Amino acid sequence: MPNAYTLTDAAEIFSPALVFYPETIKRNIARVVELAGGPGRLRPHAKTHKTREITKLQLAAGVTKHKCATVAEAEMLAQCGVPDVLIAYPIVGPNAKRVAVLAKKYPGTSFSVLIDHPVGAAENSAAATAAGVTLGFLVDLDVGQHRTGIALELAADLYRTAAKLPGLKPNGLHAYDGHNTTEPVAEREATALDNIGRVLELRHAIETKGVPVPRIVAGGTPPFTAYAKMTDVPGLECSPGTYVLHDHGYGTKFPDLSGVTPAAVLLTRVVSRPTKDRITFDLGTKAVASDPPAGKRIALLDFPDHTPVGHNEEHYIIETTEAEKYRPGDVVYALPAHICPTVALHKEALIAEQGKVVGRWEIVGRDRVLTV
């Protein structure tokens, strides 16, 4: 059955394939700019798309501040002419030298790094000084996820100490609340308000000692709308990422992101009907992210009621009483539950316009190293 993602030239497309729909991407960008109250309040995360083309679409929409997770993603952003890049991941060991070299190679881009420990601050200071560059830094705060970051009660001392180090410039605070994913909007907003309240107290404590805290980078996609409403917080930057492509996971949980729709699908084929009620697709864990729980990794579009029963490297297996309606070779479309790691599994995305594939975009940022 045809759906909004159906391709008339599907018979010529190798599967499994990742397909992007640029017109939908543009609408998603415009909608999030609207929700944020302007492009200047956004710092989107490039880890979702990892492409030059989507970066350029965001730049065209006026979004000049970007965020990423790897040195390769940072270089991709710099290659696109992004003027302000935050590497939102602890930069330690040899990566400190790589970032300093990156800053020297791309002087038109201002780079910032996260620090959450004196060792990281010292390593980045030494690398920047040796390269003759200045790196911005944001102190990464642990606001409840307990993944990275420093406890808020210890952050002021780290911020002031790092601000005195050569080669480093204080650029603000990073408060990613990745645990704030409850579905009720009111609960997410309450958590975000508590989060920003504590961060503002910290900012005040730092600034009273004469050290500037020019920005607070907060949230991801789930609490985005909560932070977008906080227009009275100076220097607050919202950093959703998933919205450019969106996915089934967020699309079914957060109705406050209305107007943002999936812009990426997976084209898969039936490869086997091993029993009377089973169908196997060529959509294994090498093609779609396996970090959601088994059975919740994709949504098959316009497909009969079914139960996922297996998912491994090359196969996605379901059971359905209507298996007899499908033959090997039949094309089916699927929405991934988690688009970010799904994109990273593909070397390129096919680009569809008006129901046909018209090009390919390289997933540049999936590589660990570009030139630096």
C-alpha positions, 0 to 999 in steps of 0.5 A, a space after each residue: 500500500 502506498 504511503 507518504 514515503 513510497 518510491 516509484 523507482 523502488 524496484 531499482 534500489 538496493 536494500 536495505 537503504 536509508 532514504 532522506 526526504 529534503 523537503 520534509 527536512 526543510 519543514 522540520 528545520 523551519 518548525 523548530 526555528 519557529 518554536 525556538 523563537 528564532 535561529 539564534 536560540 538554537 545549537 542543534 546536534 549534528 550527531 543525528 544527521 552527520 551530513 554536510 547537506 543538512 548542515 548547509 540547510 540549517 545554515 541557510 535557515 540562519 542556524 549558525 551555532 552547532 554542536 557535535 560529539 566527535 572530532 570528525 563531526 566537528 571538522 565536517 561542520 567547519 568544512 561547511 563554514 559553521 562559525 561556532 562549533 561546540 564538541 559536546 563530549 569530553 576531549 581527553 588524551 590525543 583528541 585534545 591535540 586533534 581539536 587544537 590542530 582543527 582550530 588552527 586549520 579552520 580559523 573561520 570556526 570558533 571551537 569550544 570543548 566540554 570539560 568536567 575534570 581538572 585533568 581534561 582542562 589541563 590537557 586542552 590548555 596544553 594542546 591549545 597553547 602548543 598549537 597557538 590557538 584559543 579554545 572556548 570551554 563549557 563546563 559539563 554539568 551532571 544535572 541528573 543523568 550521571 553519564 558525564 559532567 561534574 556535580 553542580 556544587 563542584 562546578 564553580 571551582 572548576 570553571 574559575 580554575 579553567 578560566 585562568 589556564 592559557 589557551 582556554 576561554 570561558 564560554 559557558 555551561 552545558 546542562 544536558 538532561 538526557 534523562 528528562 524524557 517523560 511523556 507528559 509535557 507538564 512533567 518535562 517542563 517541571 524538570 527543565 525548570 528545576 534544572 535551569 533554576 539550579 544552573 542559573 544559581 551556579 551561573 550567578 555564583 561564578 559571575 559574582 567572582 568576575 568570570 563571565 558565563 556567556 551561555 547555557 546550552 541545555 536540553 536535547 530533543 525531548 525537553 526542547 519545547 520547555 527550554 524554548 519557552 524560557 525566553 527570559 534566560 540570557 544566553 540560553 541555547 536549545 540543542 535538539 538534534 533529532 528533529 531534522 530527521 525525527 523518528 518513530 521513537 520521539 514521534 509517538 511520545 512528544 506531541 508538543 513537537 507538532 509539525 515535526 515529522 519523520 524525514 528518513 525511512 528505511 527501505 527493506 525487502 521481504 527475503 524469506 517466508 520460512 513458515 506460514 506465519 513468518 516473514 523475514 526482512 533484510 533489515 538486521 542490526 547492521 542497518 537499524 539501531 539496536 539500542 531500543 529494546 527488542 521488538 521496538 526498533 522499527 515501525 513497519 509502515 502500512 503493514 498488518 498486525 504483527 509481532 517481532 520475534 527476531 533481530 540479528 545482523 542481517 535479519 528482521 523476523 516477524 510473525 503475522 497471520 497475513 504472511 501469505 500476502 507477501 512474497 520474497 522481493 516485496 518492498 516495505 518501508 520502516 521508520 526507525 525508533 532511534 534515528 541517530 545511531 541508525 544513520 551512523 550505520 549507513 555510508 550514504 542516504 538516498 535522496 528522494 523528491 517527488 517519489 523518486 531517488 534523485 541523489 545521494 548524501 554521504 554520511 560524512 560524520 560516521 567516520 572517526 577521522 576526516 583529515 585531522 
